[in-house]
């Protein structure tokens, strides 16, 4: 797989303007270079956005919204359908760029682009179902109903671990809602944003869309700060760490804007005595090591009943011996690199903390070196025996470290599962319907996602994605998540010849 051919197919040059208003590319800020964690090589560079560049983008986006909101929702849906088709044509190239720039396996890169295609398909159907409610009025000869209108400019701040899919989750729904989008990608995987915009531009040009319907502003956190403080951005959707999310929430709330937050996860699987271990092992291993443990839904904790603890532990230990680590573009490998050497340092610090806090490392980790590992970003997936109250276990480490712990009673396991500040994804492995239903009840998992007999990682487009507590409470993707990108309006129509007031109030002149 020739990376130069892939870049050329996606319109990526040696040096790229990192700010785009439709097909118009510019950027007068400092240059940043994208290096692949796969081999440490420089891929390309791009310029970042200055405050002046950002103002130019916002002016174009605000102008585009005035026109775009007048298109009917099915017309907007047709444009999104065409974008989905354009993504299908570029799926292999874009999936390979995601893999090479971010470090996830090629299959996962393809899967991420498929998520983009799936949300486009979902949004097309949703464009004909932006429904409201009709209500009976207490006043004679009156009718009441609710309808939804576009919000305006939607700001999207995305993370490196899903450098294209999460943007599309937001954008596809925002577009059919009548909004325009300004995207601030992660500076750790910036080229993916340019590739998505290039693919979009062909669709936009064919449909004579206003240029500001889709804009990209590459840069560091300061660009995000411009967006979160901007009253012209009624909704900021931000994906990232809890620390980042709190800063975004405070800035947006200070101006009484809306924020949609998808933050950290500290996800657990409960393994009961009635679990099918043939399902437990692959679900756990993929959840823990997929994307090198850098998914917000990665499995961090395994809560195992004491009666089967040793059996599960031993089978996992054997399974980890089969994991192949290396170039993620080689489909024989299961695990690629961490995003950068800073992530490696955090991984190593977490393993040290396990032992310092009284845990035991069962499958040792460590950084890999030598031929094929020149980037310094490859690590070995590790397993540690811990207790849930350890400080390191309470925090999310974005790396392939799996924590094992025991329980005796299901209520104890659920309390352990819920006993962290994050509330994204959770699962129980059991063939006992009572255990499954207890886990899904109001007294069960407190997460936004609760699964039975599948792992914590891997969500379908049809369901709303997001979590509770310090995960942020946001919902993206399917179900009725489209409502987050619109404003609700209540309408009352008097078709009579009199003016009765609500609540029977009398006001005679």
Number of C-alpha atoms within 10 A of each C-alpha: 9 7 13 13 12 18 21 13 14 21 16 22 15 12 14 20 22 26 31 26 23 24 19 12 14 18 22 15 19 12 18 20 17 20 21 24 27 28 21 16 13 13 20 18 20 25 21 25 28 20 13 12 19 21 13 15 24 22 13 19 29 19 17 22 21 15 13 24 20 12 13 14 20 19 15 23 27 18 22 28 22 20 24 26 16 16 21 15 12 19 20 17 23 26 25 28 26 28 27 26 26 30 34 33 29 24 17 19 30 21 16 23 26 18 21 26 26 21 27 30 20 22 30 25 16 21 23 15 11 18 12 12 9 13 12 12 15 14 15 14 15 16 16 16 15 14 15 16 16 22 21 26 28 28 27 27 25 25 21 23 26 24 27 26 22 25 24 22 25 27 28 29 29 25 27 32 31 28 28 29 30 26 26 27 28 23 20 22 26 28 29 25 25 25 23 21 21 18 21 21 20 15 19 22 13 10 12 8 17 20 21 27 24 28 27 27 29 31 26 16 14 12 20 22 14 15 27 31 18 18 14 17 23 22 25 28 27 28 28 19 19 20 11 15 23 15 13 24 21 15 19 23 14 11 13 12 19 18 26 23 29 29 28 29 31 27 29 32 31 28 27 27 16 13 17 14 18 9 14 22 19 15 19 24 20 20 28 31 26 24 29 29 26 25 22 26 25 33 32 29 29 25 24 24 21 17 13 16 18 13 13 20 19 12 14 18 16 12 13 18 10 9 15 13 21 24 25 25 21 15 12 12 15 22 28 31 35 28 27 20 16 11 17 21 12 14 24 16 13 20 22 14 16 21 14 11 14 12 20 17 20 16 18 13 18 14 17 18 13 8 9 14 21 15 21 20 25 29 24 23 25 22 25 21 21 22 21 19 11 14 11 20 22 16 16 21 22 26 29 28 28 28 25 25 20 23 19 12 11 17 15 13 27 23 14 21 25 19 15 19 17 24 29 29 31 31 27 28 25 22 15 12 10 10 19 19 13 15 24 19 12 9 12 20 24 24 24 19 23 22 19 20 19 20 31 28 22 15 15 12 20 13 15 19 22 25 24 22 16 21 27 24 19 21 24 24 29 20 15 14 19 24 19 21 30 22 14 15 11 12 12 13 11 15 11 10 7 9 13 17 12 10 8 9 8 9 8 4 3
